[in-house]
Amino acid sequence: MPEDVSSTRIDEATESLNTKKFYLLLLFVSIVGIIGSLMMVLFFFLEDLLTGLIWGDIPVASLTLVFNPWILVIGIAGGLCVGLIRYYFHGQIAIMAEDLNEFNEKGRFGLKQGIELFIRGLASLVCGAPLGPEAPLTVSTGAAGTFIAEKARMPPPVVTLSSLSAISGFFGAFLASPFGGALIFIEVTLEKGIMTWKAILPSIIAATAGFAAYFLIAGSFLEGMFTLPPFEGFRDIYLVYAIGLGLLGGGCGIVFILIYKKMREIFEPLENQPVLLGLLGGLGLGIAGMLLPLTLFMGSDQLQVLIDNSLEVSLLLLLVLIFAKILLVTFSFSTGFAGGYIFPGFFIGGTLGILAFRLFPFIPLEVCLVCVIGGVSVALLRSPIALAMIIAMVFDPALIPAMAIALVMGFIVSYRYSLPYTRKINREQSDCNTTGDVS
């Protein structure tokens, strides 16, 4: 029987919590966590440098059309780069939820996969793909952790823990919290019972080390992300509003999931032609960028533009931006661009929150933003506690009670829907296996 190297064996990384071996392991994961955060620093440095060189003074934060042919050129060139990277590395199309499922099964990330996702993710974000950095950095930091432990000839459970620690170090820096990464892994794997205290404690240590290293270099990534009008204070009625707003956000998240799965089905026949698929993706990205420039990039700066103009922007434009962003994000994923969906989900939820504020002006803007973003985000990333922490850092902590209700409502309404895409080839193999068993 082949050795089980899945993440379910992570509990075997050490025999006891209160031993010298365990304390040495904590020292090891601290170093690995710092490496994960430094990889994030390198990624952001390269992204900012290349984005500034390529985009220059193009007004992408515009509420109007930008008929600049350079946007189309950047999109097509970026799509070509993404396709060539996939062709050279034989990279697969997958989102973060699928990558985490793979990690749960194998307990490791391959070095080649990590290098490919780092480069492809960087190329995707630099050319304006409406994605975040968390997915490629999850795989690339996890691959670094795997490589370090395997080079040190450590047993498979420690290799898995090393991979998790590198990812936790990245998330600790990215989310400006030592608990963010651990919470995401706990909640994502909660029903499968994979995470144990022997994994959670080292991951918190690794995240703390990663956060400390990043904070010393660059400060908090999330702090000051959005500037909002003054909040007058919490009122009990906001808890009632949060119910409807959370349901609205959760419903929007369901729409995202359904469109994503349909988009993957449409482009799946071309997945073995990465260059052609990348060119199609780049062409679509360039056209969308000229028509609706606010749909480009991760979405934080673009959402701030909408917040600043929340009373002037038309209701029709808000509605168009919501659906256009969903279509462009799912289209980008399906054509080979690599990235995450946490912060693009913030843009979608925030834009829908502004629309709700315009339709129901008696609800404060910040309440609409926090609650709808919470509903959308929890539908896409089933990690309500970690999301509550992230949103509370970005917005006013006074709204945590309303946000908690919105997260619960969004989670409940979207519980039967899941974001990972099951490839047709896997379904066909499953059907064949089932038929063989019956015969």
Kinemage of the C-alpha trace (Angstrom):
@kinemage 1
@onewidth
@group {chain A} dominant
@subgroup {mainchain}
@vectorlist {calphas} color= white
{ca met a 1} P 0.000 0.000 0.000
{ca pro a 2} L 1.464 3.425 -0.934
{ca glu a 3} L 2.430 5.688 1.928
{ca asp a 4} L -0.216 8.222 2.888
{ca val a 5} L 1.328 11.652 2.386
{ca ser a 6} L -1.883 13.666 2.581
{ca ser a 7} L -2.367 16.487 5.051
{ca thr a 8} L -4.387 14.107 7.233
{ca arg a 9} L -1.040 12.820 8.618
{ca ile a 10} L 0.110 16.248 9.732
{ca asp a 11} L -0.644 15.228 13.340
{ca glu a 12} L 2.353 12.868 13.134
{ca ala a 13} L 4.828 15.733 12.678
{ca thr a 14} L 5.825 15.332 16.312
{ca glu a 15} L 4.842 13.000 19.091
{ca ser a 16} L 3.993 15.532 21.764
{ca leu a 17} L 3.547 19.260 22.188
{ca asn a 18} L 5.708 19.489 25.307
{ca thr a 19} L 9.018 18.122 24.022
{ca lys a 20} L 12.351 19.512 22.871
{ca lys a 21} L 11.620 18.126 19.413
{ca phe a 22} L 8.447 20.192 19.203
{ca tyr a 23} L 10.218 23.405 20.266
{ca leu a 24} L 12.866 22.835 17.613
{ca leu a 25} L 10.051 22.343 15.141
{ca leu a 26} L 8.593 25.716 16.177
{ca leu a 27} L 11.949 27.345 15.477
{ca phe a 28} L 12.070 25.680 12.078
{ca val a 29} L 8.548 26.790 11.103
{ca ser a 30} L 9.338 30.351 12.225
{ca ile a 31} L 12.181 30.485 9.709
{ca val a 32} L 9.957 28.967 7.020
{ca gly a 33} L 7.206 31.485 7.849
{ca ile a 34} L 9.634 34.374 7.397
{ca ile a 35} L 10.653 32.940 4.009
{ca gly a 36} L 6.971 32.857 3.016
{ca ser a 37} L 6.522 36.522 3.930
{ca leu a 38} L 9.710 37.526 2.099
{ca met a 39} L 8.430 35.792 -1.028
{ca met a 40} L 5.345 37.984 -0.764
{ca val a 41} L 7.541 41.083 -0.435
{ca leu a 42} L 9.412 40.077 -3.590
{ca phe a 43} L 6.152 39.435 -5.444
{ca phe a 44} L 4.690 42.822 -4.504
{ca phe a 45} L 7.937 44.622 -5.338
{ca leu a 46} L 8.044 43.102 -8.815
{ca glu a 47} L 4.335 43.704 -9.353
{ca asp a 48} L 4.540 47.392 -8.418
{ca leu a 49} L 7.711 47.905 -10.466
{ca leu a 50} L 6.398 46.237 -13.631
{ca thr a 51} L 2.909 47.727 -13.333
{ca gly a 52} L 4.354 51.226 -13.071
{ca leu a 53} L 6.592 50.680 -16.086
{ca ile a 54} L 3.904 49.155 -18.289
{ca trp a 55} L 0.815 51.181 -17.419
{ca gly a 56} L 2.412 54.582 -16.834
{ca asp a 57} L -0.203 57.344 -16.834
{ca ile a 58} L -3.074 55.377 -18.397
{ca pro a 59} L -6.226 56.488 -16.479
{ca val a 60} L -7.493 53.056 -15.452
{ca ala a 61} L -9.280 54.482 -12.372
{ca ser a 62} L -11.878 56.142 -14.617
{ca leu a 63} L -15.675 56.100 -14.531
{ca thr a 64} L -15.782 56.638 -18.288
{ca leu a 65} L -14.526 54.826 -21.371
{ca val a 66} L -10.781 54.894 -22.016
{ca phe a 67} L -10.167 54.284 -25.716
{ca asn a 68} L -6.442 53.822 -25.323
{ca pro a 69} L -5.128 51.121 -27.683
{ca trp a 70} L -2.227 50.498 -25.305
{ca ile a 71} L -4.700 48.821 -22.919
{ca leu a 72} L -5.578 46.330 -25.653
{ca val a 73} L -1.887 45.762 -26.421
{ca ile a 74} L -1.130 45.143 -22.727
{ca gly a 75} L -4.043 42.738 -22.424
{ca ile a 76} L -3.074 40.684 -25.494
{ca ala a 77} L 0.620 40.662 -24.548
{ca gly a 78} L -0.262 39.609 -21.017
{ca gly a 79} L -2.511 36.838 -22.293
{ca leu a 80} L 0.272 35.620 -24.581
{ca cys a 81} L 2.732 35.560 -21.661
{ca val a 82} L 0.261 33.641 -19.517
{ca gly a 83} L -0.316 31.133 -22.316
{ca leu a 84} L 3.397 30.649 -22.963
{ca ile a 85} L 4.080 30.142 -19.254
{ca arg a 86} L 1.371 27.495 -19.067
{ca tyr a 87} L 2.728 25.860 -22.228
{ca tyr a 88} L 6.318 25.717 -20.963
{ca phe a 89} L 5.480 24.486 -17.454
{ca his a 90} L 2.425 22.416 -18.480
{ca gly a 91} L 0.455 24.422 -15.929
{ca gln a 92} L -3.124 23.605 -15.073
{ca ile a 93} L -6.039 26.000 -14.657
{ca ala a 94} L -7.151 26.026 -11.027
{ca ile a 95} L -8.388 28.472 -8.414
{ca met a 96} L -7.275 28.668 -4.791
{ca ala a 97} L -10.046 26.374 -3.547
{ca glu a 98} L -8.851 23.686 -5.973
{ca asp a 99} L -5.220 24.225 -4.947
{ca leu a 100} L -6.167 23.786 -1.286
{ca asn a 101} L -8.043 20.590 -2.127
{ca glu a 102} L -4.907 19.315 -3.870
{ca phe a 103} L -2.811 20.192 -0.827
{ca asn a 104} L -5.220 18.300 1.428
{ca glu a 105} L -4.850 15.228 -0.788
{ca lys a 106} L -1.090 15.288 -1.388
{ca gly a 107} L 0.238 17.165 1.617
{ca arg a 108} L 2.705 19.099 -0.549
{ca phe a 109} L 3.134 21.456 -3.505
{ca gly a 110} L 5.686 20.690 -6.209
{ca leu a 111} L 8.538 23.145 -6.796
{ca lys a 112} L 7.817 23.372 -10.519
{ca gln a 113} L 4.174 24.154 -9.797
{ca gly a 114} L 5.191 26.830 -7.298
{ca ile a 115} L 7.585 28.534 -9.728
{ca glu a 116} L 4.983 28.415 -12.503
{ca leu a 117} L 2.235 29.937 -10.340
{ca phe a 118} L 4.565 32.672 -9.049
{ca ile a 119} L 5.514 33.740 -12.582
{ca arg a 120} L 2.051 33.292 -14.094
{ca gly a 121} L 0.402 35.090 -11.190
{ca leu a 122} L 2.831 37.980 -11.535
{ca ala a 123} L 2.221 38.218 -15.290
{ca ser a 124} L -1.549 38.069 -14.739
{ca leu a 125} L -1.677 40.867 -12.178
{ca val a 126} L 0.770 43.121 -14.030
{ca cys a 127} L -1.312 43.042 -17.216
{ca gly a 128} L -4.413 44.099 -15.292
{ca ala a 129} L -6.246 40.816 -14.691
{ca pro a 130} L -9.009 41.431 -12.101
{ca leu a 131} L -7.505 39.024 -9.575
{ca gly a 132} L -5.690 39.127 -6.255
{ca pro a 133} L -2.237 37.765 -5.348
{ca glu a 134} L -3.310 35.262 -2.690
{ca ala a 135} L -3.788 32.174 -4.898
{ca pro a 136} L -0.400 32.122 -6.694
{ca leu a 137} L 1.380 33.068 -3.473
{ca thr a 138} L -0.375 30.261 -1.592
{ca val a 139} L 1.011 27.685 -4.024
{ca ser a 140} L 4.458 29.251 -4.468
{ca thr a 141} L 5.100 29.738 -0.742
{ca gly a 142} L 3.741 26.264 -0.038
{ca ala a 143} L 6.075 24.854 -2.676
{ca ala a 144} L 9.008 26.645 -1.040
{ca gly a 145} L 8.095 25.075 2.299
{ca thr a 146} L 7.875 21.658 0.652
{ca phe a 147} L 11.258 22.110 -1.049
{ca ile a 148} L 13.017 23.193 2.143
{ca ala a 149} L 11.714 20.253 4.182
{ca glu a 150} L 12.341 17.668 1.474
{ca lys a 151} L 15.898 18.933 0.938
{ca ala a 152} L 16.403 18.506 4.687
{ca arg a 153} L 15.132 14.892 4.281
{ca met a 154} L 12.298 15.361 6.727
{ca pro a 155} L 9.439 12.840 6.946
{ca pro a 156} L 6.224 13.512 4.972
{ca pro a 157} L 4.224 14.884 7.951
{ca val a 158} L 6.919 17.499 8.615
{ca val a 159} L 7.068 18.304 4.888
{ca thr a 160} L 3.346 19.018 5.008
{ca leu a 161} L 3.749 21.134 8.129
{ca ser a 162} L 6.611 23.049 6.499
{ca ser a 163} L 4.439 23.784 3.467
{ca leu a 164} L 1.614 24.943 5.710
{ca ser a 165} L 4.019 27.113 7.711
{ca ala a 166} L 5.315 28.907 4.605
{ca ile a 167} L 1.722 29.570 3.524
{ca ser a 168} L 0.865 30.752 7.040
{ca gly a 169} L 3.855 33.102 7.015
{ca phe a 170} L 2.580 34.637 3.802
{ca phe a 171} L -0.990 34.931 5.092
{ca gly a 172} L 0.225 36.350 8.392
{ca ala a 173} L 1.900 39.173 6.489
{ca phe a 174} L -0.846 39.518 3.879
{ca leu a 175} L -3.680 39.691 6.419
{ca ala a 176} L -1.600 41.543 9.023
{ca ser a 177} L -2.533 38.931 11.630
{ca pro a 178} L -0.925 35.815 13.081
{ca phe a 179} L -4.315 34.086 13.104
{ca gly a 180} L -5.605 34.763 9.590
{ca gly a 181} L -3.905 31.878 7.797
{ca ala a 182} L -4.626 29.391 10.583
{ca leu a 183} L -8.293 30.377 10.657
{ca ile a 184} L -8.654 29.985 6.905
{ca phe a 185} L -7.177 26.486 7.009
{ca ile a 186} L -9.215 25.507 10.060
{ca glu a 187} L -12.493 26.657 8.548
{ca val a 188} L -11.831 25.331 5.046
{ca thr a 189} L -10.944 21.866 6.416
{ca leu a 190} L -13.381 21.914 9.336
{ca glu a 191} L -15.793 19.304 7.992
{ca lys a 192} L -12.932 16.972 7.005
{ca gly a 193} L -11.293 17.152 10.435
{ca ile a 194} L -7.789 17.596 8.996
{ca met a 195} L -6.377 20.370 11.163
{ca thr a 196} L -5.176 19.545 14.692
{ca trp a 197} L -3.490 21.532 17.434
{ca lys a 198} L -0.119 20.126 16.361
{ca ala a 199} L -0.658 21.867 13.023
{ca ile a 200} L -2.460 24.954 14.291
{ca leu a 201} L 0.138 26.032 16.860
{ca pro a 202} L 3.104 25.884 14.450
{ca ser a 203} L 1.089 27.663 11.766
{ca ile a 204} L 0.305 30.490 14.214
{ca ile a 205} L 3.996 30.744 15.120
{ca ala a 206} L 4.934 30.807 11.423
{ca ala a 207} L 2.292 33.445 10.685
{ca thr a 208} L 3.513 35.574 13.592
{ca ala a 209} L 7.072 35.399 12.333
{ca gly a 210} L 5.959 36.220 8.797
{ca phe a 211} L 3.833 39.139 9.987
{ca ala a 212} L 6.688 40.519 12.116
{ca ala a 213} L 9.150 40.307 9.226
{ca tyr a 214} L 6.787 42.002 6.784
{ca phe a 215} L 5.723 44.671 9.269
{ca leu a 216} L 9.350 45.613 9.872
{ca ile a 217} L 9.883 45.980 6.121
{ca ala a 218} L 6.684 47.527 4.809
{ca gly a 219} L 4.008 47.923 7.515
{ca ser a 220} L 0.477 46.591 7.197
{ca phe a 221} L -0.879 45.618 3.762
{ca leu a 222} L -4.537 46.096 4.718
{ca glu a 223} L -4.328 49.188 6.911
{ca gly a 224} L -5.803 52.270 5.265
{ca met a 225} L -7.036 50.349 2.222
{ca phe a 226} L -10.276 52.381 2.016
{ca thr a 227} L -11.202 55.907 3.048
{ca leu a 228} L -14.866 56.246 4.047
{ca pro a 229} L -17.141 59.068 5.228
{ca pro a 230} L -17.252 59.501 9.029
{ca phe a 231} L -19.311 56.782 10.710
{ca glu a 232} L -21.831 58.200 13.190
{ca gly a 233} L -21.913 55.164 15.455
{ca phe a 234} L -23.610 51.798 15.762
{ca arg a 235} L -27.388 51.456 16.090
{ca asp a 236} L -29.366 48.309 16.880
{ca ile a 237} L -31.421 48.628 13.684
{ca tyr a 238} L -28.262 47.859 11.703
{ca leu a 239} L -28.563 44.258 12.887
{ca val a 240} L -31.895 44.033 11.078
{ca tyr a 241} L -30.471 45.618 7.937
{ca ala a 242} L -27.591 43.135 8.059
{ca ile a 243} L -29.971 40.217 7.507
{ca gly a 244} L -31.160 41.490 4.142
{ca leu a 245} L -27.766 42.815 3.097
{ca gly a 246} L -26.074 39.510 3.954
{ca leu a 247} L -28.658 37.605 1.928
{ca leu a 248} L -28.122 40.011 -0.964
{ca gly a 249} L -24.366 39.440 -0.837
{ca gly a 250} L -24.753 35.679 -0.537
{ca gly a 251} L -27.083 35.657 -3.555
{ca cys a 252} L -24.499 37.606 -5.538
{ca gly a 253} L -21.881 35.055 -4.483
{ca ile a 254} L -24.097 32.255 -5.818
{ca val a 255} L -24.349 34.069 -9.148
{ca phe a 256} L -20.539 34.291 -9.225
{ca ile a 257} L -20.186 30.550 -8.540
{ca leu a 258} L -22.720 29.562 -11.205
{ca ile a 259} L -21.155 31.841 -13.821
{ca tyr a 260} L -17.677 30.579 -12.937
{ca lys a 261} L -18.650 26.948 -13.459
{ca lys a 262} L -20.399 27.744 -16.745
{ca met a 263} L -17.414 29.777 -17.944
{ca arg a 264} L -15.047 26.905 -17.157
{ca glu a 265} L -17.280 24.522 -19.122
{ca ile a 266} L -17.237 26.848 -22.122
{ca phe a 267} L -13.444 27.153 -22.286
{ca glu a 268} L -12.509 23.677 -21.068
{ca pro a 269} L -12.145 22.261 -24.636
{ca leu a 270} L -9.312 24.773 -25.183
{ca glu a 271} L -7.424 24.116 -21.944
{ca asn a 272} L -4.898 21.953 -23.802
{ca gln a 273} L -4.147 24.888 -26.131
{ca pro a 274} L -2.759 27.332 -23.540
{ca val a 275} L -1.334 29.905 -25.974
{ca leu a 276} L -4.576 30.252 -27.942
{ca leu a 277} L -6.591 30.350 -24.738
{ca gly a 278} L -4.279 32.971 -23.253
{ca leu a 279} L -4.574 35.151 -26.359
{ca leu a 280} L -8.375 34.958 -26.177
{ca gly a 281} L -8.220 35.886 -22.506
{ca gly a 282} L -5.878 38.783 -23.176
{ca leu a 283} L -8.088 40.085 -25.995
{ca gly a 284} L -11.147 39.993 -23.739
{ca leu a 285} L -9.225 41.643 -20.929
{ca gly a 286} L -8.020 44.456 -23.187
{ca ile a 287} L -11.485 45.155 -24.597
{ca ala a 288} L -13.027 45.166 -21.116
{ca gly a 289} L -10.262 47.480 -19.906
{ca met a 290} L -11.061 50.077 -22.573
{ca leu a 291} L -14.824 49.911 -22.049
{ca leu a 292} L -14.903 49.546 -18.245
{ca pro a 293} L -11.444 50.338 -16.824
{ca leu a 294} L -12.702 49.985 -13.241
{ca thr a 295} L -13.043 46.236 -13.786
{ca leu a 296} L -9.280 45.823 -14.148
{ca phe a 297} L -6.827 44.844 -11.398
{ca met a 298} L -7.573 43.550 -7.908
{ca gly a 299} L -10.231 46.173 -7.289
{ca ser a 300} L -9.237 47.994 -4.077
{ca asp a 301} L -8.230 51.273 -5.761
{ca gln a 302} L -11.169 50.990 -8.136
{ca leu a 303} L -13.647 50.495 -5.284
{ca gln a 304} L -12.250 53.611 -3.596
{ca val a 305} L -13.112 55.563 -6.771
{ca leu a 306} L -16.701 54.334 -6.506
{ca ile a 307} L -16.845 55.163 -2.781
{ca asp a 308} L -15.596 58.681 -3.463
{ca asn a 309} L -18.283 59.109 -6.136
{ca ser a 310} L -21.008 57.044 -4.462
{ca leu a 311} L -23.623 59.812 -4.769
{ca glu a 312} L -22.817 60.724 -8.374
{ca val a 313} L -22.256 57.404 -10.148
{ca ser a 314} L -25.367 56.143 -11.948
{ca leu a 315} L -27.316 53.117 -10.741
{ca leu a 316} L -27.009 51.562 -14.193
{ca leu a 317} L -23.218 51.868 -14.170
{ca leu a 318} L -23.047 50.252 -10.724
{ca leu a 319} L -25.159 47.328 -11.937
{ca val a 320} L -23.079 46.967 -15.096
{ca leu a 321} L -19.829 47.038 -13.103
{ca ile a 322} L -21.034 44.254 -10.793
{ca phe a 323} L -21.884 41.839 -13.602
{ca ala a 324} L -18.944 42.915 -15.755
{ca lys a 325} L -16.521 42.270 -12.888
{ca ile a 326} L -18.013 38.832 -12.250
{ca leu a 327} L -17.798 37.978 -15.942
{ca leu a 328} L -14.242 39.292 -16.282
{ca val a 329} L -12.986 37.514 -13.146
{ca thr a 330} L -14.498 34.164 -14.161
{ca phe a 331} L -13.363 34.700 -17.769
{ca ser a 332} L -9.812 35.430 -16.600
{ca phe a 333} L -9.716 32.293 -14.464
{ca ser a 334} L -11.086 30.172 -17.304
{ca thr a 335} L -8.560 31.409 -19.874
{ca gly a 336} L -5.514 30.699 -17.723
{ca phe a 337} L -4.841 33.863 -15.723
{ca ala a 338} L -3.738 33.064 -12.166
{ca gly a 339} L -4.905 34.926 -9.095
{ca gly a 340} L -7.213 35.014 -6.117
{ca tyr a 341} L -10.826 35.989 -5.628
{ca ile a 342} L -10.871 37.449 -2.093
{ca phe a 343} L -10.282 41.102 -2.988
{ca pro a 344} L -12.081 40.962 -6.363
{ca gly a 345} L -14.982 39.711 -4.242
{ca phe a 346} L -14.549 42.841 -2.109
{ca phe a 347} L -14.964 44.984 -5.230
{ca ile a 348} L -18.068 43.082 -6.324
{ca gly a 349} L -19.595 43.207 -2.837
{ca gly a 350} L -18.593 46.820 -2.308
{ca thr a 351} L -20.117 47.937 -5.613
{ca leu a 352} L -23.312 46.054 -4.780
{ca gly a 353} L -23.226 47.679 -1.333
{ca ile a 354} L -23.037 51.142 -2.914
{ca leu a 355} L -25.990 50.202 -5.114
{ca ala a 356} L -27.931 49.114 -2.006
{ca phe a 357} L -27.021 52.410 -0.324
{ca arg a 358} L -28.330 54.377 -3.297
{ca leu a 359} L -31.582 52.390 -3.294
{ca phe a 360} L -31.987 52.536 0.504
{ca pro a 361} L -30.258 55.774 1.565
{ca phe a 362} L -31.485 55.444 5.165
{ca ile a 363} L -28.878 52.680 5.611
{ca pro a 364} L -25.386 54.173 6.102
{ca leu a 365} L -22.898 53.535 3.328
{ca glu a 366} L -20.417 51.737 5.573
{ca val a 367} L -23.115 49.350 6.838
{ca cys a 368} L -24.046 48.492 3.255
{ca leu a 369} L -20.411 47.996 2.271
{ca val a 370} L -19.447 45.826 5.237
{ca cys a 371} L -22.525 43.604 5.180
{ca val a 372} L -22.722 43.006 1.435
{ca ile a 373} L -18.974 42.426 1.151
{ca gly a 374} L -19.302 39.930 3.991
{ca gly a 375} L -22.138 38.090 2.253
{ca val a 376} L -20.317 37.876 -1.079
{ca ser a 377} L -16.957 36.925 0.431
{ca val a 378} L -18.255 34.131 2.633
{ca ala a 379} L -20.021 32.564 -0.347
{ca leu a 380} L -16.712 32.434 -2.234
{ca leu a 381} L -14.374 31.630 0.668
{ca arg a 382} L -16.101 29.558 3.343
{ca ser a 383} L -14.130 31.078 6.188
{ca pro a 384} L -16.492 33.411 8.087
{ca ile a 385} L -14.281 33.960 11.147
{ca ala a 386} L -11.181 34.830 9.117
{ca leu a 387} L -13.247 37.059 6.845
{ca ala a 388} L -14.731 38.843 9.845
{ca met a 389} L -11.213 39.611 11.023
{ca ile a 390} L -10.127 40.857 7.585
{ca ile a 391} L -13.201 43.041 7.020
{ca ala a 392} L -12.979 44.467 10.549
{ca met a 393} L -9.397 45.529 9.833
{ca val a 394} L -10.353 47.178 6.547
{ca phe a 395} L -13.495 48.900 7.846
{ca asp a 396} L -14.808 50.095 11.230
{ca pro a 397} L -14.579 47.444 13.993
{ca ala a 398} L -17.760 48.907 15.501
{ca leu a 399} L -19.712 47.178 12.739
{ca ile a 400} L -18.561 43.678 13.719
{ca pro a 401} L -22.002 42.659 15.150
{ca ala a 402} L -23.797 43.608 11.925
{ca met a 403} L -21.039 42.042 9.837
{ca ala a 404} L -21.328 38.814 11.846
{ca ile a 405} L -25.018 38.526 11.029
{ca ala a 406} L -24.354 39.282 7.355
{ca leu a 407} L -21.647 36.608 7.250
{ca val a 408} L -23.977 34.038 8.792
{ca met a 409} L -26.795 34.888 6.382
{ca gly a 410} L -24.473 34.799 3.386
{ca phe a 411} L -23.037 31.474 4.546
{ca ile a 412} L -26.471 29.914 5.074
{ca val a 413} L -27.922 30.988 1.741
{ca ser a 414} L -24.880 29.828 -0.239
{ca tyr a 415} L -24.035 26.696 1.750
{ca arg a 416} L -25.141 24.250 -0.956
{ca tyr a 417} L -22.957 25.926 -3.572
{ca ser a 418} L -19.204 25.395 -3.845
{ca leu a 419} L -16.609 27.250 -5.870
{ca pro a 420} L -14.187 24.460 -6.916
{ca tyr a 421} L -14.779 23.227 -10.453
{ca thr a 422} L -14.882 19.484 -11.106
{ca arg a 423} L -13.242 18.879 -14.449
{ca lys a 424} L -15.245 16.912 -17.009
{ca ile a 425} L -12.390 14.479 -17.505
{ca asn a 426} L -12.562 13.585 -13.827
{ca arg a 427} L -16.299 13.119 -14.011
{ca glu a 428} L -15.920 10.917 -17.080
{ca gln a 429} L -13.275 8.789 -15.352
{ca ser a 430} L -15.515 8.516 -12.318
{ca asp a 431} L -18.397 7.378 -14.504
{ca cys a 432} L -16.147 4.791 -16.179
{ca asn a 433} L -14.967 3.500 -12.821
{ca thr a 434} L -18.539 3.280 -11.587
{ca thr a 435} L -19.558 1.362 -14.715
{ca gly a 436} L -16.618 -0.999 -14.304
{ca asp a 437} L -17.537 -1.701 -10.702
{ca val a 438} L -21.104 -2.552 -11.658
{ca ser a 439} L -20.081 -4.902 -14.427
